[in-house]
Amino acid sequence: MNSATPYTEMTPEEAASLIQNGQTIGFSGFTPAGAAKAVSRALAERAKAEHEAGRPFQVGVVTGASTGQSLDGVLAEADAIAWRTPYQSNGSLRKAINEGRTRFFDMHLSLLQQWVRYGFLGKFHWAIVEAAEVTPDGEITLTSSVGAANTFLNQAEKVIIEINRFHPTKLYGLHDIYEPEDPPRRREIPVFSVRQRCGAPVVKIDPSKIVGVVYNDQPDEVGGFKAPDAIPQKIGQNVADFLAAEMRAGRIPLDFLPIQSGVGNIANAVLGAMGEHPDIPAFEMYSEVIQDSVISLMEADRIKFASGTSLTIGEDLMRKVYDNFDFFRRRMILRPQEISNNPEVVRRLGVVTINTAIEVDIFGNVNSTHIMGNDMMNGIGGSGDFTRNAYISIFTCPSLAKKGAISPIVPLCSHLDHSEHSVQVVVTEQGIADLRGKDPHERALEIINKCAHPDYRDTLRGYSKDVKGGHTPQTLDRAFAMHQRFLETGSMQGTEWGSAK
C-alpha cells in the first residue's frame, strides 16, 4: 500500500475544536483495543473549558463496545457524554450512568452496526477512528480491532483518522471487512468456516470525507489479567470436563466445535483448562475477543485459529505478537462485530458459547448486567448474540460473592438478560447443572444441588416449599427476599421465607 498521506495533519486540540455541542461521534474501539485515544482526550479538555465558561458541551458517544480511560474515562470525568451505547466498563462512566448524568442504553452488539445504518440512532456527524495506515484514495488499515469502525466510517458525515504508530502497517491483511446489505436485499453472510474470509483487508471510503489526520503512538489501554486463583481454575476445569464428557457421549463431534468465550479472569481460566485437558483436541474460536490465553494456546498449538473483532491483549504481549507476526497472521482474523457476533453464522458453525453471569436463578434465568437489579455494571455485550444461537450455551459464575455475603444463585434474578429458554448449562466451582430437557422443578433442584454454595443450599431449597401446583414453583412475595436482606443487613445469609408483605 502507498504510505503517502496527503491529508491535513492536525493536533488533537485542532481536531477537537471542530466538534460541536450536541453532535454524535462514532469512535473506533472494541474493548480498549483499537480505541481512539488522542482526540478524545483533547475533547475532554475542551468540554471542561466550555463548562467553566458557562456553556453546555456534551456529545453522543458510540463505540463498538467498551473502551479505555483515554476515551470513556476522560469524557465521563469531563461530563462530556450526553448519551452512550452499546457497552461500557469504565468506573467513571458507570458512575455517571448510575447517577443519571449520562443516558445509557444497553444493546446486543451484533445489532449496533445495522441500527446505525437504519438511522435508528440519528445522524452521525463524526467518525474518529484509529488506523495503522490511510492511503490517498481512502483505504484505511485498522489497528487491533474492527468493532463498528467500518460502519462509522461509511455513515459519518466527516472523518478524523488517528494514525497510531504503535501499530505497524504490516497489520494490512489481518482484517476481513464485510458489511451486509440491508433488508430487503440482504443475502446470507458467506462465512462457512472459522477461517473463511468474505470481505476486504481495508475499509474504503471517499477520501474527501477525511478532514484531518492526528498522529499518536499510545498502546492500547488493556490491563493484564490476574493469574487465576482456585475458584476460576475450578470453574474452568468443570467446563473442560463437561465438554470432554459431551464428546465421549457423541453430542460434540470428535474434531470438536468452535468456541466463544467472554473476556475476563474466569474466561481465561476456562480457555486455559480446555487447552490443558487431555481429551479435548486443538480447537478453533469464533468469538468477539482474542485475549491473553488465546495467544499462549496458539503458541502451544492448542488453538488452531481464532476469529474475533478485537485483539485485546496487554502491551508486552502485543509487542511479542508483532515481533512474531508471520506466525500469528496465519492463525487469526479480525472482523466487524456484526459478523463476529452474527446469529446466522454462530448457529451455522455450531459455536459452543461460554459467558459469565452476575447472578443465575434456580430456574436458569441469567442476569449479566445489573447489581441488585438497579445499578448497571457493564452491559449485555455480545453474550446474548451468542447464547441465543449456541450449539450449547454455558454460563459460569462463582457460587459466592462479597466474601460469602452474596449468593449469585438466587430464587429470581433481579434483572433478566438471558431467559431459561436460552441457557442450557450453568457452571460454578461447586459443579455443573445441565438444564437440557428439564422442567422448572428439575432445573431448580439441579442448580441448587450442583451449583449453589453449601452455605445457601438449604435456604434455596426452602424458597418454594409451600407452593402448591403450577408449572413453575415461583413465590412472588418471596422472590427477592435474599436481595432485600442483603440491602438491609449487608448479607443474604439468614434469609427467612415469611411473607414479604
C-alpha positions in Angstrom: 0.0 0.0 0.0 1.1 3.6 -0.6 2.0 5.1 2.7 1.8 8.7 1.5 -0.8 10.7 3.4 -2.0 13.9 1.7 -4.5 14.7 4.4 -4.3 17.7 6.7 -2.2 16.9 9.7 -3.8 18.2 12.9 -3.1 18.3 16.6 -5.6 16.6 18.8 -6.7 20.0 20.0 -7.3 21.3 16.5 -9.4 18.2 15.7 -11.4 18.5 18.9 -12.2 22.2 18.1 -14.2 21.1 15.0 -16.7 19.1 17.1 -19.8 20.9 18.3 -22.1 20.5 21.3 -24.9 18.0 20.7 -23.1 16.1 17.8 -22.8 12.4 17.7 -19.5 10.6 17.3 -18.7 7.1 16.3 -15.4 6.2 17.9 -13.3 3.1 17.0 -12.6 0.6 19.7 -13.9 -2.7 20.9 -12.6 -3.0 24.5 -9.6 -0.6 24.7 -8.2 -2.5 21.6 -8.1 -0.1 18.6 -9.9 2.7 20.5 -9.3 6.3 19.5 -7.2 7.9 22.2 -5.8 11.3 21.2 -8.8 13.4 20.0 -11.0 12.1 22.9 -8.5 13.4 25.5 -8.4 16.8 23.8 -12.2 16.8 23.5 -12.5 16.2 27.3 -10.3 19.3 27.9 -12.4 21.3 25.6 -15.6 20.2 27.4 -14.1 21.3 30.7 -13.2 24.7 29.3 -16.7 25.2 27.9 -18.3 24.2 31.2 -16.1 26.6 33.1 -17.2 29.4 30.7 -20.8 28.5 31.5 -21.6 26.9 28.1 -23.1 23.5 27.6 -20.9 20.9 25.8 -21.9 17.2 25.6 -21.8 14.8 22.7 -23.3 11.4 21.9 -20.7 8.7 22.1 -21.0 5.4 20.2 -18.2 2.8 20.0 -18.0 -0.9 19.2 -18.1 -1.9 22.9 -16.2 -0.7 25.9 -13.0 1.5 25.5 -10.2 2.7 27.8 -9.6 5.6 30.2 -8.5 7.9 27.3 -11.9 7.7 25.8 -14.8 6.7 28.1 -12.9 7.7 31.3 -11.8 11.2 30.4 -15.0 12.1 28.6 -17.1 10.9 31.6 -14.9 12.8 34.1 -15.4 15.9 32.0 -19.2 15.5 32.0 -18.9 15.5 28.2 -21.1 12.4 27.4 -24.8 13.2 26.9 -25.7 9.6 25.9 -23.8 6.4 25.3 -24.3 3.0 23.7 -23.8 0.0 23.3 -21.5 -1.2 26.2 -19.0 0.2 28.7 -16.8 -0.9 31.5 -15.2 2.3 32.9 -15.7 3.2 36.5 -16.2 6.9 36.0 -18.7 6.4 33.1 -20.5 3.7 35.2 -20.9 6.2 38.0 -22.3 8.9 35.6 -24.8 6.3 34.2 -26.0 5.1 37.6 -26.3 8.7 38.9 -28.5 9.6 35.8 -26.0 12.1 34.5 -25.4 10.1 31.3 -28.2 8.3 29.4 -27.1 4.8 28.5 -29.0 2.2 26.6 -27.8 -1.4 26.5 -27.6 -3.2 23.2 -26.8 -6.6 21.7 -23.5 -5.8 20.0 -24.5 -7.6 16.7 -27.3 -5.1 16.2 -25.3 -1.9 16.5 -24.0 -1.5 13.0 -27.3 -2.1 11.3 -29.0 0.3 13.8 -26.5 2.9 12.7 -27.3 2.2 9.0 -31.0 2.1 9.6 -30.9 5.6 11.1 -32.2 4.4 14.5 -29.5 6.3 16.4 -29.8 9.5 14.3 -27.2 11.3 12.3 -23.5 10.5 12.9 -21.6 13.8 12.5 -18.2 12.3 13.0 -16.2 9.1 12.9 -13.0 9.2 14.8 -11.1 6.0 14.1 -7.6 4.7 14.9 -5.7 3.3 12.0 -2.3 1.9 11.1 -2.4 3.5 7.7 -4.6 5.5 5.3 -3.8 5.9 1.6 -4.6 8.8 -0.6 -7.5 7.0 -2.2 -9.2 6.4 1.2 -8.1 2.9 2.0 -7.9 2.5 5.8 -6.0 -0.3 7.6 -7.4 -0.5 11.1 -5.3 -1.5 14.2 -6.2 -4.0 16.9 -9.9 -4.1 16.5 -12.7 -3.6 13.9 -15.8 -3.4 16.1 -18.1 -1.0 14.3 -15.4 1.2 12.8 -16.2 0.4 9.2 -19.9 1.4 9.6 -18.9 4.7 11.4 -16.5 5.5 8.6 -19.1 4.8 6.0 -22.1 6.6 7.7 -20.5 9.6 9.3 -20.5 13.0 7.6 -16.9 13.7 8.4 -13.9 11.6 9.5 -10.8 12.1 11.6 -8.2 9.4 11.4 -5.8 8.8 14.4 -2.8 7.1 12.9 -1.2 5.2 15.7 2.4 4.4 15.1 2.5 1.8 17.9 0.7 -0.5 15.5 2.7 -1.4 12.4 1.5 -1.1 8.8 2.1 -4.9 8.4 -1.3 -5.3 10.0 -2.6 -5.0 6.4 -4.3 -8.3 5.7 -5.3 -9.1 9.3 -8.8 -7.7 8.9 -11.7 -9.0 7.0 -14.1 -6.1 6.3 -17.6 -7.2 5.2 -20.8 -5.2 5.5 -24.1 -6.9 4.6 -26.8 -5.3 2.5 -29.8 -4.0 4.5 -33.2 -5.6 4.2 -34.9 -6.5 1.9 -31.8 -7.0 -0.2 -29.7 -8.9 2.5 -28.2 -12.2 1.4 -26.6 -14.9 3.5 -23.3 -14.0 5.1 -20.7 -16.0 3.2 -18.8 -17.4 6.2 -18.9 -21.2 6.2 -15.9 -22.0 8.4 -14.0 -20.1 11.1 -11.1 -19.4 8.8 -13.1 -18.3 5.7 -12.7 -14.7 4.6 -15.6 -12.9 2.9 -14.5 -9.3 2.7 -11.6 -6.8 2.1 -8.5 -6.2 4.1 -9.3 -2.4 4.4 -12.1 0.0 4.8 -12.5 2.0 1.7 -14.2 5.4 2.0 -14.5 8.7 0.0 -11.2 10.5 0.9 -13.0 13.8 0.7 -14.7 12.9 4.0 -11.3 12.8 5.8 -10.9 16.3 7.3 -7.7 15.6 9.1 -5.1 13.1 10.5 -3.8 13.1 14.0 -0.7 11.1 14.9 -0.4 9.1 18.1 1.8 6.3 19.5 -0.1 5.2 22.6 -0.5 1.4 23.1 -4.0 0.1 23.8 -5.0 0.5 27.5 -5.6 -3.2 28.1 -5.0 -4.2 31.7 -3.4 -7.6 32.4 -5.4 -10.4 33.8 -4.6 -11.9 37.2 -3.3 -15.4 37.4 -6.5 -17.4 38.2 -7.0 -18.4 41.8 -8.5 -21.6 42.9 -12.2 -20.7 42.2 -11.7 -19.6 38.5 -9.4 -22.6 38.0 -12.1 -25.0 39.3 -14.8 -23.4 37.2 -12.5 -23.8 34.2 -11.8 -27.4 35.0 -15.6 -28.1 35.4 -16.3 -26.5 32.0 -13.5 -28.5 30.3 -14.7 -31.8 32.0 -18.2 -31.1 30.8 -17.2 -30.6 27.2 -15.0 -33.6 27.2 -17.9 -35.7 28.5 -20.1 -34.3 25.7 -17.5 -35.6 23.2 -17.5 -39.0 24.8 -21.3 -39.1 24.7 -21.2 -38.3 21.0 -23.0 -34.9 21.4 -20.0 -32.9 20.3 -18.0 -34.1 17.2 -14.7 -35.7 17.8 -12.9 -32.9 15.9 -14.7 -30.5 18.3 -16.6 -27.3 17.6 -15.7 -23.6 17.6 -15.6 -21.9 21.0 -16.9 -18.5 22.0 -15.6 -17.2 25.3 -16.3 -13.9 27.1 -13.5 -11.7 28.5 -12.0 -11.7 32.0 -10.3 -13.9 34.5 -12.9 -16.7 34.5 -12.9 -16.8 30.7 -9.1 -17.0 30.7 -9.2 -19.8 33.2 -11.8 -21.7 31.1 -9.7 -21.5 28.0 -6.6 -22.5 29.9 -8.3 -25.6 31.3 -9.6 -26.5 27.9 -6.1 -26.2 26.4 -4.7 -28.5 29.1 -7.4 -31.1 29.0 -6.1 -34.3 27.5 -9.4 -35.3 26.0 -10.1 -32.0 24.2 -8.4 -31.7 20.8 -6.9 -28.5 19.5 -9.8 -26.2 18.6 -10.9 -23.1 16.9 -12.5 -19.9 18.2 -15.3 -17.9 16.7 -15.7 -15.1 19.3 -15.6 -11.4 19.9 -12.3 -11.0 21.8 -8.9 -12.7 21.3 -7.3 -12.3 24.7 -4.1 -13.3 26.5 -4.9 -17.0 27.0 -5.7 -17.4 23.3 -2.2 -16.3 22.3 -0.5 -18.7 24.6 -2.7 -21.6 23.4 -1.9 -20.7 19.8 1.8 -20.9 20.6 1.2 -24.3 22.2 -0.8 -25.4 19.1 -3.9 -25.9 21.2 -5.9 -23.2 19.4 -5.6 -23.7 15.7 -7.3 -20.5 14.6 -9.2 -17.6 16.1 -11.8 -15.3 14.5 -12.8 -12.2 16.5 -13.4 -8.5 16.3 -10.6 -7.4 18.7 -7.1 -8.4 19.8 -7.4 -7.5 23.4 -4.0 -8.2 25.0 -1.6 -6.2 27.1 1.2 -4.1 25.7 4.1 -6.5 26.3 2.2 -9.4 24.8 1.2 -7.2 21.8 4.8 -6.4 21.2 5.5 -10.1 21.2 2.7 -10.8 18.7 4.0 -8.0 16.4 7.6 -9.4 16.7 6.3 -12.8 15.5 3.5 -11.6 13.3 4.1 -14.0 10.5 3.3 -16.8 12.9 0.1 -15.1 14.3 -1.2 -13.7 11.0 -1.8 -17.3 9.8 -3.8 -18.0 12.9 -6.2 -15.1 13.4 -8.6 -12.7 11.7 -10.5 -9.6 12.9 -14.0 -8.9 11.5 -16.7 -6.3 12.1 -18.8 -7.1 15.2 -22.0 -7.7 13.2 -20.1 -10.6 11.5 -18.2 -11.9 14.6 -21.4 -11.8 16.6 -23.8 -12.7 13.9 -26.6 -15.1 14.9 -26.7 -16.7 11.5 -23.0 -17.5 11.5 -23.0 -18.6 15.1 -25.7 -21.1 14.6 -24.3 -22.3 11.2 -20.9 -23.0 12.7 -22.2 -24.7 15.8 -20.4 -22.4 18.3 -20.2 -23.5 21.9 -20.6 -20.4 24.0 -19.2 -19.7 27.4 -20.2 -16.4 29.2 -20.1 -15.1 32.7 -23.2 -14.3 34.8 -23.6 -11.8 37.6 -26.4 -14.0 39.0 -28.4 -17.1 38.0 -31.7 -18.0 39.4 -32.8 -21.5 40.2 -34.9 -21.8 37.0 -32.0 -20.9 34.7 -32.5 -17.2 34.0 -29.4 -15.1 33.9 -28.6 -11.5 34.9 -25.4 -10.3 33.1 -25.7 -6.6 33.6 -27.2 -5.2 36.8 -26.2 -5.2 40.5 -29.2 -5.8 42.8 -31.5 -5.1 39.8 -30.7 -1.4 39.8 -27.1 -0.4 39.1 -25.6 -1.0 35.6 -22.3 -2.9 35.7 -21.1 -3.1 32.1 -23.8 -4.2 29.7 -25.0 -7.3 27.9 -22.3 -7.0 25.3 -22.3 -9.9 22.9 -23.4 -12.6 25.3 -27.0 -12.6 24.0 -25.9 -12.8 20.4 -24.0 -16.0 21.1 -26.2 -17.5 23.8 -29.4 -17.5 21.9 -27.8 -19.1 18.9 -25.4 -21.5 20.5 -24.9 -25.2 19.9 -24.5 -25.4 23.6 -24.8 -22.3 25.8 -22.9 -22.3 29.1 -22.9 -19.7 31.8 -20.3 -19.5 34.6 -20.1 -17.7 37.9 -18.7 -18.4 41.4 -21.1 -19.7 44.0 -20.2 -16.9 46.4 -19.5 -13.2 46.1 -18.6 -10.4 48.6 -16.8 -12.9 50.9 -19.9 -15.0 51.2 -22.4 -12.2 51.8 -23.9 -12.8 48.4 -25.1 -15.9 46.7 -25.0 -15.5 42.9 -27.5 -18.4 42.8 -30.8 -16.8 43.7 -34.6 -17.6 43.6 -35.3 -15.0 40.9 -32.8 -12.8 39.0 -33.1 -9.1 40.0 -32.7 -8.3 36.3 -33.2 -10.5 33.3 -30.8 -10.6 30.3 -31.0 -14.3 29.2 -34.1 -16.4 29.8 -34.3 -20.0 30.8 -35.1 -20.8 27.2 -31.6 -19.8 26.1 -29.5 -21.1 29.0 -28.5 -24.7 28.8 -25.7 -25.3 31.3 -24.7 -23.5 34.5 -21.2 -24.0 36.0 -19.7 -22.8 39.3 -16.8 -24.1 41.2 -19.2 -26.4 43.0 -20.3 -28.3 39.9 -22.2 -28.4 36.6 -26.0 -28.1 36.2 -27.2 -29.5 32.8 -30.6 -27.9 32.3 -31.4 -29.5 28.9 -34.7 -31.4 28.8 -35.6 -30.5 32.4 -38.8 -28.8 33.6 -38.7 -25.9 36.2 -38.8 -28.2 39.2 -36.0 -30.3 37.9 -33.9 -27.3 36.9 -34.3 -25.8 40.4 -33.0 -29.0 42.1 -30.2 -29.3 39.5 -28.9 -25.8 40.1 -29.3 -25.8 43.9 -27.7 -29.2 44.4 -24.9 -28.8 41.9 -24.1 -25.1 41.6 -25.1 -23.3 44.8 -22.7 -23.0 47.7 -23.4 -25.3 50.6 -24.0 -22.3 52.9 -27.0 -21.3 50.8 -28.4 -24.6 49.6 -30.9 -25.1 52.5 -32.1 -21.5 52.1 -32.7 -22.0 48.4 -34.4 -25.4 48.9 -36.8 -23.8 51.2 -37.8 -21.0 48.8 -40.7 -22.6 47.1 -41.6 -25.3 49.6 -45.1 -24.0 50.2 -46.0 -23.6 46.6 -49.0 -25.9 45.6 -49.5 -26.6 41.9 -48.4 -24.6 39.0 -45.8 -25.2 36.3 -43.0 -23.1 37.9 -42.7 -23.2 41.7 -42.3 -19.4 42.0 -43.3 -17.4 45.1 -43.8 -13.8 44.1 -43.9 -12.3 47.6 -40.6 -14.0 48.5 -38.8 -13.8 45.2 -36.4 -11.0 46.2 -36.1 -11.7 49.9 -32.4 -12.6 49.6 -31.7 -9.4 47.7 -33.7 -7.4 50.2 -31.9 -8.9 53.2 -28.6 -8.0 51.6 -29.7 -4.4 51.1 -30.9 -4.2 54.7 -28.1 -6.1 56.5 -25.2 -6.5 54.1 -25.6 -10.2 53.7 -28.0 -12.6 52.1 -27.3 -15.2 54.8 -30.1 -15.8 57.3 -32.9 -15.1 54.8 -36.3 -16.3 56.1 -39.2 -17.2 53.9 -42.0 -15.4 55.7 -44.4 -13.3 53.7 -42.7 -10.2 52.3 -45.8 -8.2 52.8 
